Amino acid sequence: MRLTTKGRYAVTAMLDLALHGDEGPVSLADISRRQGISLSYLEQLFSRLRREKLVSSVRGPGGGYRLGRSSDQVFIADVVDAVNESLDTTRCSHKGDCQNGEMCLTHHLWSDLSDQIHQFLSRISLADLMNKREIQAVASRQDGQAREDALADTINTERLEDQAPA
């Protein structure tokens, strides 16, 4: 089983949104900066997440995204499923044609494992993750780094403006 970048990034972005959502709508640019995920990739992911009503968008100044339901009602499996990510550990995508068009000897083992993984992720909510001390520590570090980066950008912009010919 291999969870691809799409699923990992979607879960990361949703967790970031949940962690910062109490401050109002969260922009994709802010998530992009904190998590190092390209803005265009986030736009694609959030289009799918919005379609599944896991997020809602807020337009206008100060706009961004909010969770579509409370963080204790958004489960990791929901996020992975919304971006069409497969948690399938079989080689045949559950079709049962893994060995020359026939079911292989271990098909049911890998199929059961896929089901177990999905059930496991169906029991973990964004709120569960938000309450983990380790995740809070990482979020705090990322927020501090984002503030430092914003300050450096402001200083560099002011320097460039000071150097511009009048």
N, C-alpha and C positions, 0 to 999 in steps of 0.2 A: 504494500500500500504506500502510495506516495501522494501526499497532499501537495498540490502544485502552488506556485506563487499566487495565483488568483485567489485560492481559498485562504491562504495565509494572510495575504494583504487585506482581504475583505474582513477577516476576523480582527486583525490589528486595527484597521480603520474604524470599525464599529466599536471596539473597546476604547479607542481614543475619543470617539464621539460621546460615548457614555460617560467617560471620565470628565469631559469638559462641557457637557451639555447643560449643567446647572448654571453656567455663565451666560446662557442664551444660545442662539443658533451658532453652529461651529462651521467655519468656512473650510472648504476642501484644501485651500492654500495653507491654512494653519495645520491641518492634518498632514499634508504633504511635507511641510517643513519639519514638524516634530518626528514623523515616522520615516522620512526619506523615501517616500513613495511618489512616483511621478504624478503630477496633477492630471494629466490626460488619462492615465491608468485609473486614478481614483474616480474621474468622471464616468468612465465606462462601468466601473463596479457599482457606483452609487445609482446609476441608471437602473441597473438590475435590482439593487436593494430597494429602490423607490417603487419599482413595479410590484415587488412582493410586499410592499407596505411596511418594511422594516425601518425605513426612514421617511421623513417628509421634508420638503424643501420650503424655505422661507425666502421670499424674494425681497429685493430692495436693499438699501443701505443697512448694514449690520445683519444681512441675511446669511443664510448658510443652511445647515441641516440639523434636524432634531431626530431623536429616536422616534419611530412610529408607534411604539408602545413602551411601557416601563422596562427598565433594564432587567428586572427579574422575570420578565416575560419574553425576552429575546434569548434564544438558546443558540449555542454555537452551531449545531446542526442546521438550524434555520438559515443562518448566514451562509454556510457552505453550500447548502442546497440552493439558495437564492442566486448565487453566482454560477450555478450549473457545474459545480465541482463534484467530481465523482470520488467516493470513498471506497470504490470497488477494489478488492484485492485479488479478484480472479483475473485470469488472462483473457477471458472471453466476454467480459462485460455482462456477466450473469446469464449469458445465452446458453451455456452448456455445450458449446461446440469447440471446446478448448483443445481437443486432440484429434486432428484430422476430421473435424466436423462432428465428433462425438464427445460426450462428457469424459473428462479425464478422471483419474483415480482420486485426486484430492479436491475436485471441484466443490464439494459440499463443505469441506474444511475451510476453504478460502471464502466461500460465500457466507458461511456462519461468522467468520472473522469480520467481514465487511459489515454485517448486521450488528455485531457487538460494538464496533467502532462507532457506528451511527447512533446506537442506543446510548453509548457513553457520552457522546457530544450532545445528545438530546437532553441530557440531565444537567448540563453545565450552562448557566446563564451568564450574561454579561455582568450582572450584579455579583454573582459568585466570584468572578475574576476580579472585579473592582475591589472586593473586600480582602483580597490577598495582600499581605504586607509587602511581599516582593514586588508585586505589580505597582503598588502605591509608590514604592521607592524609585522604581524605574520612571514612572510618570513624573515624579517630582524632579528627577535629574533631567529629563527631557524638557520640562517646563523651564527650568533654570537655564539650560542651554539655549532654548528658543529666545528667552529674554536677552541673553548675552548677544546672540546673533542679531537680534533686532536693534540693540543699542549700537553694535558695530556698524550695521547698515546705515543707521542715522548719522553717525559720526562721519562715515565715508561720504555720504551724500552732502553733508555740510561742508566738508573739505573741498569737494568738487565744485560746489556753488561758490565758495570763497575764491577758488582759483580761476573761475570763469571770467573772461574779459567783460568789462562793463559796457 
